[in-house]
Amino acid sequence: MLSSSEQATSSVLIVGSGVFGLGTAHALATRDEFRHTKITVLERVDFPAPDGSSIDSSRIIRPDYADGAYTSFMAEAHKYWRGDFGADGRYTEAGLCIVTDEGDGAGKGEASDYMLKAMENVKSRLGLKVGRREDRGQVEPLVSAADISRVMATMEGDCGTKGYVNWTSGWADAEAGVRHMRKLVERTERVDFKTSEVRRLEFGDGKIESVELTSGEHLKADLVVLATGAWTPKLVDLRGVCSASGHVLAYLDLSEDEQDRLGRNPTLLCENSGMFIIQPRGRQLKVARHGYGYANPTVIPHPERPDSGETITVSLPRTKMDDENLNIPPEGDRACRAFLKKSIPYLADRPWTHTRICWYTDTPTGNWLIDYHPAYSNLFLATGGSGHGYKFLPVIGDRIADVMLGQDGDALGAELRQKWRWPVQKHKSDHVWTDDWRGGKKGMILDVELGRSSSLSSNGVR
Ligand SMILES: Cc1cc2nc3c(=O)[nH]c(=O)nc-3n(C[C@H](O)[C@H](O)[C@H](O)COP(=O)(O)OP(=O)(O)OC[C@H]3O[C@@H](n4cnc5c(N)ncnc54)[C@H](O)[C@@H]3O)c2cc1C
């Protein structure tokens, strides 16, 4: 752990410039404890990484969590989204309608449980007023399909059977938010940005000796921070700790009129299928799934013993940067199409303009991994986003810096720090199929799903 004397002379190398990397860079560049620290951020591709998990048209910004610590943490982040950070269209407070759907069987009890706990948390922790929007209510229980249809009126479909709407939730233009954070970091004039890919870390006796780039260059730093998202298991052995899981996104074009109509709805999130549709932006609608995702098992040399000949199998991202023809598997395509058809019937046959597999860094519990590596004293991990890290972009860096310094900050910080620790016990299998709440099926392998017949697939792109 950094001590005060080390802080004065230390250099910090942050690898990755998504939410966790930029957030960390901003906190270090603005906190007094790091005023003498040389800070460098490395990113493998020109910023912003098009296949990074932080870069997309939209991300949901919600305090609606079954785990109240994240509800309270979101209350901190929300102040920023509602202020300058969310200005210029970066944040829209359009509401979030969370539903369960009896027709969608799997995991119903668990989904409903998550939803009820989330509603209780926003009421009790944030003091939101219960009631209809027209009566100045902020959170409204929806007890029937008709209630949900009323809230999701312009979708004109069958959106769910029970749920609630939180009118204080919203969504962010994800890429714009990350670009804004990068500008804030640049403005400090404290951070050196380099476009370089880390090939490997050079592990010495209990510490990282240096970082080798694909250019062959070696960089040394007193502290190396891995904020490399779903790619992290390539650089350090995270079997049973973190795994990349691929999630489906399908986009379609709207007319101006459709944009206007659908732009009046809150985001729709179905807890038992994991399917969701965020308000459209720029005449583009996205259908997506917060599920268990696909594993992409890949054999790699053991990252900590590359010369030993030993290999390990870990799930790593495969993106359009690896294969420009990569689209979502037929089962994911069908799931997105079915949800679109059911909830917005008048768009049922609209073809996708493109699809994408976007990669979560999953942990067994869904809590992030923000901690020092137990075996290497100058290696710090800021990853494990588990599909819900984006919304904390304005505030995550300060909490990461607190953990680096061994500080709690406050009672919430102490609680979060415990959740984000290197796990005492690893997941039972090398690949982490998270026990966090998700919709859909567990255990899907990307290549198996891509190889299945697409004859039943929708009229989406292939
Ligand atoms: C489909 C999808 C939907 C989501 N929806 C939401 C949502 O609605 N709300 C929400 O709050 N969160 C959401 N999330 C989660 C959120 O986006 C992530 O938790 C967050 O963006 C993770 O940020 P990161 O910095 O860990 O990863 P990334 O943004 O992936 O950043 C990692 C960076 O490291 C770089 N890198 C990797 N390896 C190397 C290397 N060897 N050398 C140099 N650079 C490297 C990568 O290029 C990348 O830019 C969603 C995620 C996905 C995929």
The ligand as an SDF file (V2000), in Angstrom:
LIG
                    3D

 53 58  0  0  0  0  0  0  0  0999 V2000
  -23.4900   -3.9880  -23.2080 C   0  0  0  0  0  0  0  0  0  0  0  0
  -23.1480   -3.2720  -21.9420 C   0  0  0  0  0  0  0  0  0  0  0  0
  -24.1330   -2.5430  -21.3010 C   0  0  0  0  0  0  0  0  0  0  0  0
  -23.8360   -1.8930  -20.1040 C   0  0  0  0  0  0  0  0  0  0  0  0
  -24.8080   -1.1400  -19.5240 N   0  0  0  0  0  0  0  0  0  0  0  0
  -24.5120   -0.4160  -18.4220 C   0  0  0  0  0  0  0  0  0  0  0  0
  -25.4700    0.4600  -17.8940 C   0  0  0  0  0  0  0  0  0  0  0  0
  -26.5640    0.5920  -18.4430 O   0  0  0  0  0  0  0  0  0  0  0  0
  -25.1290    1.1760  -16.7910 N   0  0  0  0  0  0  0  0  0  0  0  0
  -23.9140    1.0590  -16.1860 C   0  0  0  0  0  0  0  0  0  0  0  0
  -23.6710    1.7200  -15.1770 O   0  0  0  0  0  0  0  0  0  0  0  0
  -22.9770    0.2330  -16.6870 N   0  0  0  0  0  0  0  0  0  0  0  0
  -23.2340   -0.4980  -17.7830 C   0  0  0  0  0  0  0  0  0  0  0  0
  -22.3150   -1.3300  -18.3270 N   0  0  0  0  0  0  0  0  0  0  0  0
  -21.0470   -1.5310  -17.6220 C   0  0  0  0  0  0  0  0  0  0  0  0
  -20.0320   -0.4400  -17.8360 C   0  0  0  0  0  0  0  0  0  0  0  0
  -20.0620   -0.0090  -19.1770 O   0  0  0  0  0  0  0  0  0  0  0  0
  -18.6700   -0.9880  -17.4460 C   0  0  0  0  0  0  0  0  0  0  0  0
  -18.7130   -1.4690  -16.1000 O   0  0  0  0  0  0  0  0  0  0  0  0
  -17.5700    0.0470  -17.5290 C   0  0  0  0  0  0  0  0  0  0  0  0
  -17.6340    0.7560  -18.7440 O   0  0  0  0  0  0  0  0  0  0  0  0
  -16.2430   -0.6690  -17.4150 C   0  0  0  0  0  0  0  0  0  0  0  0
  -15.1910    0.2430  -17.6180 O   0  0  0  0  0  0  0  0  0  0  0  0
  -13.6900   -0.2770  -17.6730 P   0  0  0  0  0  0  0  0  0  0  0  0
  -12.8510    0.9280  -17.5830 O   0  0  0  0  0  0  0  0  0  0  0  0
  -13.4870   -1.3620  -16.6830 O   0  0  0  0  0  0  0  0  0  0  0  0
  -13.5700   -1.0420  -19.0540 O   0  0  0  0  0  0  0  0  0  0  0  0
  -13.3360   -0.5010  -20.6190 P   0  0  0  0  0  0  0  0  0  0  0  0
  -14.2070    0.6400  -20.8450 O   0  0  0  0  0  0  0  0  0  0  0  0
  -13.4490   -1.6840  -21.4450 O   0  0  0  0  0  0  0  0  0  0  0  0
  -11.8640    0.0320  -20.5090 O   0  0  0  0  0  0  0  0  0  0  0  0
  -10.7420   -0.8010  -20.5560 C   0  0  0  0  0  0  0  0  0  0  0  0
   -9.7530   -0.1590  -21.4930 C   0  0  0  0  0  0  0  0  0  0  0  0
   -8.5060   -0.8360  -21.3920 O   0  0  0  0  0  0  0  0  0  0  0  0
   -7.9280   -0.8740  -22.6800 C   0  0  0  0  0  0  0  0  0  0  0  0
   -6.9650   -1.9820  -22.6900 N   0  0  0  0  0  0  0  0  0  0  0  0
   -7.2490   -3.2940  -22.5680 C   0  0  0  0  0  0  0  0  0  0  0  0
   -6.1190   -4.0260  -22.6100 N   0  0  0  0  0  0  0  0  0  0  0  0
   -5.1000   -3.1550  -22.7750 C   0  0  0  0  0  0  0  0  0  0  0  0
   -3.6950   -3.3110  -22.9100 C   0  0  0  0  0  0  0  0  0  0  0  0
   -3.1130   -4.5260  -22.8810 N   0  0  0  0  0  0  0  0  0  0  0  0
   -2.9260   -2.2030  -23.0850 N   0  0  0  0  0  0  0  0  0  0  0  0
   -3.5000   -0.9580  -23.1110 C   0  0  0  0  0  0  0  0  0  0  0  0
   -4.8350   -0.7620  -23.0020 N   0  0  0  0  0  0  0  0  0  0  0  0
   -5.6230   -1.8490  -22.8290 C   0  0  0  0  0  0  0  0  0  0  0  0
   -9.1180   -1.1100  -23.6000 C   0  0  0  0  0  0  0  0  0  0  0  0
   -8.8450   -0.7420  -24.9360 O   0  0  0  0  0  0  0  0  0  0  0  0
  -10.2030   -0.2520  -22.9480 C   0  0  0  0  0  0  0  0  0  0  0  0
  -10.2560    1.0440  -23.4830 O   0  0  0  0  0  0  0  0  0  0  0  0
  -22.5530   -1.9890  -19.5310 C   0  0  0  0  0  0  0  0  0  0  0  0
  -21.5580   -2.7130  -20.1870 C   0  0  0  0  0  0  0  0  0  0  0  0
  -21.8420   -3.3320  -21.3980 C   0  0  0  0  0  0  0  0  0  0  0  0
  -20.7500   -4.1020  -22.0960 C   0  0  0  0  0  0  0  0  0  0  0  0
  1  2  1  0
  2  3  1  0
  2 52  2  0
  3  4  2  0
  4  5  1  0
  4 50  1  0
  5  6  2  0
  6  7  1  0
  6 13  1  0
  7  8  2  0
  7  9  1  0
  9 10  1  0
 10 11  2  0
 10 12  1  0
 12 13  2  0
 13 14  1  0
 14 15  1  0
 14 50  1  0
 15 16  1  0
 16 17  1  0
 16 18  1  0
 18 19  1  0
 18 20  1  0
 20 21  1  0
 20 22  1  0
 22 23  1  0
 23 24  1  0
 24 25  2  0
 24 26  1  0
 24 27  1  0
 27 28  1  0
 28 29  2  0
 28 30  1  0
 28 31  1  0
 31 32  1  0
 32 33  1  0
 33 34  1  0
 33 48  1  0
 34 35  1  0
 35 36  1  0
 35 46  1  0
 36 37  1  0
 36 45  1  0
 37 38  2  0
 38 39  1  0
 39 40  1  0
 39 45  2  0
 40 41  1  0
 40 42  2  0
 42 43  1  0
 43 44  2  0
 44 45  1  0
 46 47  1  0
 46 48  1  0
 48 49  1  0
 50 51  2  0
 51 52  1  0
 52 53  1  0
M  END
$$$$
